[in-house]
């Protein structure tokens, strides 16, 4: 059981943080979010398999779990034979994790530390493996990747491993007329009033929701691949030109983005996707509505570029810009535009 | 803006006047000072508003006040001007007088004095500027005036005057804010059409936002609890307003009451507390209100302002940013207060005390509150499937025991829309709040409740709490707590009311589900037809004034009761 003093001290520390940071960590204090993440089978099973099915990698290793939450990944690692696991989390959920680790008999194998990775002291100078479930919506929104990279640079042995170690963001064009009408068109007439200022805001806020595979009109294209061994926080601000090729004659109302996650260190590489073509995850997909509706013919290409950078004020928020150009022989279908989005 | 007057320009003009270079002018001034000491000590203060000359600043200021009703000290104190601010004020007045414009003391605002170019003296060697430190300190004058008035007629008129002045200034500020906003909209529209500007716009808006939230942060520090800031910030996003607007049960009830009762609104002054996107204010304006004051402390107010402008209702609706307890309204009293203040389990988020404050401060004795009444209901729940689905999960999570995570499920009220057949007994309307008469003390209470179990009961899994909302046209209407929204609305002519209960369409409030912790509770035998009774208590948790504690006691009639407490936060 966590001492009341520990919790109080942790809460005092939390209160000293910036508002946005406080909100970020506090939102993880609630059970609902952990329930949702644990019930996300695609996510949790992928981690479980990549750890438990690779005992040869984890046996007798020192493992660091960055953002351990309820401690599930730490327990997977302990079960896989790790010499010791250190779980770190800023949120007060870690006191629940301590109870959980204890009732499951891992207290001697798992050390849980409440605090910011940048401020705490680990009982080991170096670790052999870093495990972390750091991904946010659109991979990078409210993500903990910067903390993982900090931990990598400070604590990971030279030949240490990271689980997962690769992440890729994909983008495709979708037909989404009905939903766009419901989410965006709604503001044109709200009980008889013109609400267009909120329409502008709605357009600028990427929508986290599930997209059906049949809505996807173009081939998917990768816009960012992160190698966790080598990437730096500077890579989180990126620009990528890309083409989307239409697979059929249709309309395009929005671009959809999702990500794939790879555990390449496994005996048999494990990958899971959060795309519209596969099973539901709690990350769903991220939809960016375009100003125009594009009319595309099968085989045509839309030239696009995506620019992402962490917001200057709150680095967990993202400023995203998407440019698109449909160059067709038919001047009526020509379209070009730039959209600015803010994930906050 | 600061760059608009580069230093070179002002030095150039001063060198023109003094026919020497800048440095020489400074030397000259030093020498002059030396001379002054030797030769003469008298100063000549030229009147701000005409050519009269005085021996000292105080006399000149008194003259301006008496003759032109231009009160330099009052302006200084109202705008909180520091030394440079006063210098700017002097030059602002002199410049206007010089150019033949009439200067009205009460219409000068801080905005007028923003221009740093005003630091440049209009009068060379303006003695008034040199004498500024001789003027009475802020407050001294007020005291003097206060005493004089108090001597004659008591203190009340002075206070009234100040309040009136304050309201006038507030209105002025609002007018300017609106003007600025309209201007901004015009600029934005132009910019929107030009893609090249978008980056700048984004940078600007993020800067502006930074400034705003910076202010709020500071306010949060000043006002103590940070949860206040969070509370208002949480309403700054679109999605929460989208959810509320798309809650048709809620929004249409307000719309129907307002549009069906245009006679009540025609020509009236209406106060909308927590106006959000401005929808209720616009309903009232459309219904013929002469004036609507829309108050909100969230940044969503900026959007409300744009909405109101776009719908051509900015002539009727005035947006005021701030907490209702702290803003000064441009009117003394209003005819109608409209507000959508209801929270989960009705009282979570505790916005009602603000509405009651506004009622006592601003509503005319015969004024109307919209809505007029709310009532709270409780009923027993039996839903085995729900319980197992939600509880059994933690027993085995990928092979691990995570029962530690269950704790909150029994200590927190869950917000769920339960299916009608989960309700396993009759409901009790345990509290009716007549919003015209209730007080903040009425929001903390213990009431009796009872139920007759139905054949839906398998086991007693918990309790469901919801509320009904009534829109009476008459402030004297009395509604009994046991009357449902439907019984009231359907009786006689058509009236507007709605429920957030489990027997009707879902609203964004859903219901409050209080699950009984069966590991602690005594298992009581339940059979159809059986009567249960007990008490329900609403209380405010310590240190979390927007939260809510609900305690329920229950038991078979005549038998020992048991109790459990749930938190909403």
Interface residues (C-beta under 8 A of the other chain):
Chain A: X15 X19 X22 X23 X30 X31 X34 X35 X38 X39 X44 X45 X48 X70 X72 X75 X76 X79 X96 X99 X100 X103 X104 X183 X186 X190 X191 X192 X193 X194 X195 X196 X197 X198 X201 X202 X205 X311 X312 X313 X319 X337 X338 X340
Chain B: X195 X198 X202 X206 X209 X210 X213 X217 X220 X226 X229 X230 X233 X238 X239 X241 X242 X245 X246 X251 X252 X255 X277 X279 X282 X283 X286 X303 X306 X307 X310 X311 X393 X397 X398 X399 X400 X401 X402 X403 X404 X405 X407 X408 X409
